[in-house]
Amino acid sequence: MTKRDGIDGVLDFLRDLRAHNDRIWFEANRARYEAARATFMSLLGDIVGAFGAVDDIGGAGPKDCVFRINRDVRFGRDKSPYKSTMSALIGPSGRKSGVRSYYFHIEPDGASMLAGGLHSPTPAQLSALRVAIAFDSKPLKRIAAAPAFARCFGELSGDTLKTAPQGYSKDHPDIAFLRMKTCLAIHPMSDDFLRGADLVAHSLEVFKAMKPFLVYLEKTLA
């Protein structure tokens, strides 16, 4: 494994931003932000540049994929102006891609991750997924049981209903899948892992294991 320079600077900046999330502090520490962002963009560029080994994302580049650090505070109760994370969505339309996209997220104190799936499904998407599972759950079960998927993600995760969704029996053999409100593959990464791992090669390996799951969702929701 090789060490990637600058990761500690990214983590330290984000940790401090979390503790001092206001515009005055941010402007006083803008040079730290620019250095942290440059490290993140370099890492993202290496991943995106080699993404042909995983999936076809067309001509999307790092700038298309990266999320702004500014938060949209118009509708939520939390009026903190900045995200204490750096993240990107890798797909043909960058951060505006659909379900067949790959999420890369750096956050201090063990909250970093590689992820994908249905994070905020519409009612129509959730209904279509449940119909497909109720009709034949074997394709999704095969994907979740594949050795590479199980090694990288353990199992599918996400928020669930406390009981059966409307129209489905609580005794349905696939009730655990049908109760899902979100359907995600999540691969957590510790701070120590970020410091010491070859992040590019590892990220590509994890995203490659995720691809069959995303293809299944894409076809199911088409």
PyMOL commands that set and color helices and strands:
alter all, ss='L'
color gray80, all
select helices_A, chain A and resi 7-19+23-28+30-49+51-53+62-65+94-96+123-135+138-145+147-153+175-178+191-196+199-221
alter helices_A, ss='H'
color red, helices_A
select strands_A, chain A and resi 86-90+102-106+112-118+183-189
alter strands_A, ss='S'
color yellow, strands_A
deselect
rebuild
show_as cartoon
